[in-house]
Amino acid sequence: MKDWKYGRIEDKKRVLSHFIFLVCFLSFSSWWKHAYPQSQSTLEASYRRADALYQGGQYQQAVEKYEQIARSIHNGAVYYNLGNAYFRLGNRGKAILNYERAKRLMPRDKDTNFNLKVAKARNVDSFDLVKPLSGFSLLYGALRPNEIVWIGLIPYWIATISLIVIQFIQNHRFQRALRYIVLIGGIGWLFSLLVLGLKIREINLPYAIVITNQVTVRSEPDLGSETIALPLHEGTKIQLQEERNDWVKIYLPDENSGWLSADTVEKI
């Protein structure tokens, strides 16, 4: 009787666990379909089609395909190829926009950095209206966020393993040395978290690219307001401060700011 009762309880547990798994699986499937409306195979087919169009010189059609893919996934290679297609069409603003997007995801990619440099060399404006980053950002500028995470895991695991070993040894001198390692590892891990936060903040800075041939900088979000700076031209990188209706407020040198029509720029 006891064995039979125990078996019934186990059956109930098994049914309950299967039910929970099914709910989780259906929830995940629903989220996956929402987050990734196209299957991987469909995206790969679209990517190959876009590449074929580009290789065949059909740059406008390639742009349309790449743009369609970019709406589904954020991929450095897609943005890079999209930038190339726009550059071939003579649309330098959109080319620089997508090279900048590719650079965020592939900061050390030589082709992306080279093509971005070539495209910017053709800009009318030889400057970008962005606040300079601190010198400290040079330490992590070439790293991706996931790379910073992996680097930060090294001191974390060293500290964790050292902390575990301390519990099983009796040598006080060795314990003292391991405590120093735990302290150093903990500091290294916290430092990596700080760097990761700064990297994410840098990535999320509201940068944009001028995508029209020329745009006027005004003192107020009004077409009748005063012009306060020289016109900006296609391809110039700017830093946004505020958005208001159909206008964006941008950073200007000497702690000044100005307003541009929102349809003349596009966020990176």
C-alpha positions in Angstrom: 0.0 0.0 0.0 2.8 2.4 0.9 4.6 1.6 -2.4 1.4 2.2 -4.4 0.8 5.5 -2.6 4.4 6.6 -3.2 4.0 5.8 -6.9 0.9 7.9 -7.2 2.7 10.9 -5.7 5.6 10.4 -8.1 3.1 10.2 -11.0 1.5 13.5 -9.8 4.9 15.1 -9.6 5.8 13.9 -13.0 2.6 15.2 -14.5 3.1 18.5 -12.8 6.7 18.8 -14.0 5.6 18.0 -17.6 2.8 20.6 -17.3 5.3 23.2 -16.1 7.7 22.3 -18.9 4.9 22.6 -21.5 3.9 26.0 -20.2 7.5 27.2 -20.2 8.0 25.8 -23.7 4.9 27.4 -25.1 5.8 30.7 -23.5 9.3 30.6 -24.9 8.0 29.7 -28.3 5.6 32.6 -28.2 8.4 34.9 -27.2 10.8 33.5 -29.8 8.2 34.1 -32.6 7.6 37.6 -31.4 11.3 38.4 -31.1 12.3 36.7 -34.3 9.4 36.9 -36.8 11.5 35.2 -39.5 13.2 31.9 -39.1 16.9 31.5 -39.4 16.7 29.8 -42.7 14.5 32.5 -44.1 16.9 35.2 -43.0 19.9 33.3 -44.5 18.0 32.9 -47.8 17.2 36.7 -47.8 20.9 37.5 -47.0 22.1 35.3 -49.9 19.6 37.0 -52.2 20.7 40.4 -51.1 24.3 39.5 -51.6 23.5 38.2 -55.1 21.7 41.5 -56.0 24.7 43.5 -54.7 27.2 41.4 -56.7 24.9 41.8 -59.8 25.1 45.6 -59.5 21.4 45.9 -58.5 22.2 48.1 -55.5 18.7 49.6 -54.9 17.2 46.1 -54.7 20.0 45.0 -52.5 19.3 47.9 -50.2 15.7 46.9 -49.9 16.6 43.3 -49.0 19.3 44.3 -46.5 16.9 46.8 -44.9 14.3 44.1 -44.6 16.8 41.8 -42.8 18.0 44.7 -40.5 14.5 45.1 -39.3 14.6 41.5 -38.0 18.1 41.3 -36.6 20.9 43.6 -35.5 24.0 42.1 -37.3 27.2 43.9 -38.0 27.7 42.2 -41.4 24.2 43.2 -42.5 24.8 46.8 -41.6 28.2 46.7 -43.3 26.8 45.4 -46.6 23.9 47.8 -46.4 26.4 50.7 -46.0 28.3 49.4 -49.1 25.1 49.3 -51.1 24.2 52.8 -50.1 27.7 54.0 -50.9 27.4 52.5 -54.4 24.2 54.5 -54.8 25.9 57.7 -53.9 23.9 58.0 -50.6 26.8 58.9 -48.4 24.7 59.8 -45.3 23.0 56.4 -45.2 26.3 54.7 -45.9 28.0 56.3 -43.0 24.9 55.7 -40.8 25.1 51.9 -41.4 28.9 51.8 -41.2 28.6 53.4 -37.7 26.0 50.8 -36.8 28.3 48.0 -38.0 31.2 49.5 -36.0 29.2 49.4 -32.8 28.8 45.6 -33.2 32.2 45.0 -34.8 34.5 47.7 -33.3 37.7 46.0 -34.6 36.6 45.1 -38.1 39.2 46.5 -40.5 36.9 46.7 -43.5 34.2 48.5 -41.6 36.6 51.1 -40.1 38.3 51.6 -43.5 35.1 52.1 -45.5 33.8 54.4 -42.8 37.0 56.5 -43.0 36.7 56.6 -46.8 33.1 57.7 -46.7 33.8 60.4 -44.1 36.7 61.7 -46.2 34.2 62.8 -48.8 32.1 64.8 -46.3 31.8 68.5 -46.8 32.1 69.0 -43.0 35.4 67.8 -41.7 34.2 67.5 -38.1 31.6 65.7 -36.0 29.4 67.5 -33.5 29.8 65.1 -30.6 31.2 65.5 -27.1 34.7 63.9 -26.9 34.8 60.7 -24.8 37.2 60.4 -21.9 40.7 59.0 -22.4 39.6 56.0 -20.3 37.2 54.9 -23.0 40.3 54.1 -25.2 40.9 51.1 -22.9 37.6 49.5 -23.8 36.7 51.2 -27.1 37.7 48.2 -29.2 36.0 45.6 -27.0 32.5 44.3 -27.4 30.2 44.2 -24.3 30.3 40.3 -24.3 34.1 40.4 -24.5 34.2 42.6 -21.4 31.9 40.1 -19.6 34.2 37.2 -20.5 37.2 39.1 -19.4 35.5 40.0 -16.1 34.7 36.4 -15.4 38.4 35.5 -15.1 39.0 37.4 -11.8 35.5 36.4 -10.7 36.2 32.7 -11.0 39.7 33.1 -9.5 38.2 34.7 -6.5 35.4 32.2 -6.2 37.8 29.2 -6.5 40.2 30.7 -4.0 37.3 31.3 -1.5 36.3 27.6 -1.8 39.9 26.4 -1.4 40.2 28.4 1.8 37.5 26.3 3.4 39.4 23.1 2.9 43.0 24.0 4.0 44.5 24.4 7.4 47.7 26.3 6.5 47.2 29.8 7.8 49.9 31.4 5.6 48.3 29.8 2.5 44.9 31.0 3.7 46.2 34.6 4.1 47.6 34.5 0.5 44.3 33.2 -0.9 42.4 35.9 0.9 44.5 38.5 -0.9 43.8 36.7 -4.2 40.0 36.8 -3.3 40.3 40.6 -2.6 42.2 41.3 -5.8 39.9 39.1 -7.9 36.8 40.8 -6.4 38.2 44.2 -7.2 39.0 43.1 -10.8 35.5 41.8 -11.2 33.9 45.0 -9.9 36.2 47.0 -12.2 35.0 44.9 -15.2 31.4 45.7 -14.2 32.3 49.4 -14.2 33.9 49.1 -17.6 30.8 47.2 -18.9 28.5 49.9 -17.6 30.6 52.6 -19.3 30.6 50.6 -22.6 26.9 50.1 -22.6 26.4 53.8 -21.8 28.7 54.7 -24.7 26.8 52.4 -27.1 23.5 54.0 -26.0 24.6 57.6 -26.4 22.1 59.3 -28.8 24.2 59.8 -31.8 22.7 60.4 -35.3 23.9 61.1 -38.9 22.7 63.9 -41.1 21.1 62.2 -44.1 20.1 65.2 -46.2 22.3 67.2 -48.4 22.2 70.3 -46.1 20.4 71.3 -42.9 20.2 74.6 -41.0 20.9 74.8 -37.3 18.4 77.1 -35.6 18.1 78.6 -32.1 14.6 77.3 -31.5 12.4 74.4 -32.8 10.8 76.8 -35.3 11.4 77.5 -39.0 11.2 81.2 -38.3 13.9 81.2 -35.6 17.4 82.5 -35.9 20.2 80.5 -37.6 23.0 80.1 -35.1 25.6 78.0 -36.9 26.9 77.1 -40.3 24.7 74.6 -42.2 25.5 70.9 -41.6 25.9 68.6 -44.5 25.3 65.0 -45.4 27.3 62.4 -43.4 28.0 64.6 -40.4 27.8 62.8 -37.0 25.9 64.7 -34.3 24.9 64.1 -30.7 21.3 64.5 -29.7 20.2 66.1 -26.5 16.4 66.3 -26.8 13.5 65.4 -29.2 10.5 67.7 -29.5 7.8 66.9 -32.0 9.5 67.2 -35.4 12.7 68.7 -34.1 15.8 67.5 -32.4 18.2 69.4 -30.2 21.9 68.8 -30.8 25.2 69.4 -29.1 27.3 72.3 -30.4 30.8 73.3 -29.3 31.4 75.5 -26.2 28.4 74.0 -24.4 25.9 75.5 -26.8 23.1 73.7 -28.5 20.8 74.1 -31.6 17.8 72.6 -33.3 17.4 70.6 -36.5 14.4 69.3 -38.3 14.0 65.6 -37.2 13.6 64.3 -40.8 17.1 65.5 -41.7 18.8 63.1 -39.4 18.6 59.4 -38.4 19.7 57.8 -35.2 22.6 55.4 -35.2 
